[in-house]
Amino acid sequence: MPPRFSPRYPAARTPEEQQIATPVAESRLGPVRQTYSGTKEFPPIAKAYTELSQVVRESGLLVRTPLFYAGVASAIVLGFAGCITAFILLGDSWFQLIVAAVLGILFTQVAFLAHEAAHRQIFASGPANDRLGLFIGNGIVGMSRSWWASKHTRHHANPNRVGKDPDIEIDTISFLDVDAAKARGVQRWITQRQGYLFFPLLAFEGINLYVLALRHLLSRGENKDRWKELGLLAVRHTLFIAPIFVFLPVGLAFAFFGVSVAVFGIYMGASFAPNHKGMPVIEPGAKLDFFSKQVRTSRNVSGGWWATWLMGGLNYQIEHHLFPNMPRPHLSRARVIVREHCATLGVPYVETTLFQSYGIVIQYLNRVGLAARDPFECPMTSAARHLNAE
């Protein structure tokens, strides 16, 4: 008797999302097989982006907003000043961990600005954006600007495309069934539960980003700003870490550093994860037009102004991918235009609440993680667990 397959989808909250969510088929007697979308499912739409781009440009939504970013930067500077003041006044107190958590939030807010500088959203001048991104990305956040720029550029060019998007390549988490099926030992145990472990694992993402920055900058690849980046990283880590261990007891100092880095990692991951995970994964050879490729693989998060502040504009992921150099304050206005354009073309526009998006991500990762299941597991046990899960 041939294996029976039960198609599975992430828990979409709207009819549109149910229509385009990435199916992951769970075999009751064999490994999981993930379905990739391609040209057949998403046929190219001629002139879709050209017409939309003209409307957006004529609406003035690509004009830079330096005063807005000056206000954001001023608020962040005041936040850092408050943290430094509280650090000095609290002294040897476990209330310092509150300061550490706030610092983790502030570093993430600076990372949002570095991301926007990399996309040339802040200044009209490209070199000015590059200098700002280098200074705040390396010198304040502790990441490598060149590593991020390379990785993020490839992601924007081919979001969710197998073999092209570095954001779905295997790390600790597997985003594709073929990667999950290769997991062994402790990695397999994690992969089988990776949806539930996703957010706890993000607590280590801050350290991971620091390590990746150093590994990238110490590699033999060409990098014209290598020594500038390394110098800024050295100054940043010295100014951040040295005072902690000089003025606090060793135990509290380690706790302070750990909380700050953990909050930074969780906040970063929780801001970037809702945007593409659980959306269609594109097969390697698919031929999609720019508009379809960007809209069908992205998900917006509703919430208005508070979501924009919380996520640094990443809540408007569809508009950001269509117009990467659009300033943050204009994304909400662009959303209205893009939604109307999608409705006219019959292209689903996916938007969920923040917590709904997290639920979709967790379900998607858990279903991909089923590929790490032991292929010699008893079929009756597997079927029983499948029924219980339903």
Residue, then its C-alpha position, 0 to 999 in steps of 0.5 A: m500500500p503506497p504511503r499516504f500524504s497529508p498536505r500541511y500549511p502554516a496556520a495562516r490567518t487570512p484566505e489570502e495567506q491560506q492561498i499562497a502559504t508554502p505547503v509541507a507534506e507530511s508522509r505518515l510512512g516516510p520523510v517529509r517532502q517540502t513543496y517549492s513554488g515556481t513559474k507555473e504557480f506564479p506566472p510572471i506579470a508584465k510591467a507590474y513593477t514599472e507601473l507601481s514604481q511610477v505611481v510611488r515615485e510621483s507620490g514623492l515617497l522616495v524622497r529622503t526624510p533626514l529630520f525623521y532620522a535625526g529625531v530617531a537618532s536623538a532619542i537613541v542617544l538620550g536612551f544611551a545617556g540614560c543607561i550610562t547614568a543608571f549604570i553609574l548610580l546603581g553600582d553593585s546592584w542586580f537592578q543593573l540587569i534592567v540597564a543591560a536589557v535596555l542596552g540590548i534594545l538600544f543596540t537593536q534600534v541602532a541596527f535598524l538605522a544601520h540597515e536603513a543606511a545600507h539601503r541608502q534610505i537616510f541620506a541622498s548621498g551614497p557615500a554618506n550612507d556608507r560612512l554612517g552604516l560603517f560607523i554605527g554598524n561596526g562601532i556601536v552594534g558590533m556587526s560587520r557592515s561588509w558581511w551584512a551588506s553582502k548577505h542582505t543584498r543576496h537576500h533582497a535579490n532572491p528572497n526565499r529562493v533555494g540556493k540563492d537566499p542566504d537567509i534560508e541556508i542551514d545554520t542551527i535552524s533548518f529552513l528546508d527539508v533537505d537540510a533538516a534531513k541531514a541533521r545528526g546527533v544533537q543537531r537532529w534533536i534540535t531540528q526535530r523541535q526547532g520551531y519551539l526552540f527558535f526563540p530561545l535559540l535567538a538568545f545566542e544570536g547576538i554572540n553569533l553575529y559578533v563571531l560572524a563579523l570577526r570570522h568574515l573580517l579575518s578571512r582572506g577575502e577581499n575587503k577594502d574596509r577590513w582594518k577600519e571595520l576591525g578597528l571600530l569593532a575593537v573600540r566598540h567591544t572595549l568601550f562596552i565590555a571593559p567598564i562592565f568588568v571594571f566596575l561590577p563584580v565578576g558574576l554580575a558583570f557576566a550576567f550583565f553582558g549575557v542579558s544585553v547580548a541575549v536581548f539584542g539577539i532575541y529582538m533582532g531575530a524577532s524583528f526579522a523572522p516574521n517577514h519571510k519564514g512560512m511564505p512560499v519557498i521558490e524553486p531554483g530554476a523559477k522565472l519570476d518577475f520582480f514584483s511577484k518575487q518580492v510580494r509573494t515571498s514577503r509578509n507584512v505585520s499589522g499594527g501601524w505606528w507602534a509596529t513601525w517603531l518596534m520593528g524599525g519599519l520591517n513590519y512593512q516588509i512587502e513595501h521594503h522589498l519593492f522599494p529598498n531605498m524608501p525611507r521608513p516614514h513613507l512605508s505606510r503610505a506606500r502600503v495603500i498603493v501596493r495593496e490596491h495594485c495587488a488587488t488589481l493584479g489578483v496577487p495576494y497581499v499577506e498581512t498578519t498580526l505580530f503574534q500570528s506571524y510568530g505562530i506561522v513561523i513556529q509551525y513552519l519550522n516544526r514541520v520542516g523539522l519533521a524531515a529530521r525524524d528517524p526514517f526507521e521509526c515505527p510507522m504506527t508510532s508515527a501515525a499515532r503521534h500524527l493523530n494526537a497532534e491533530 
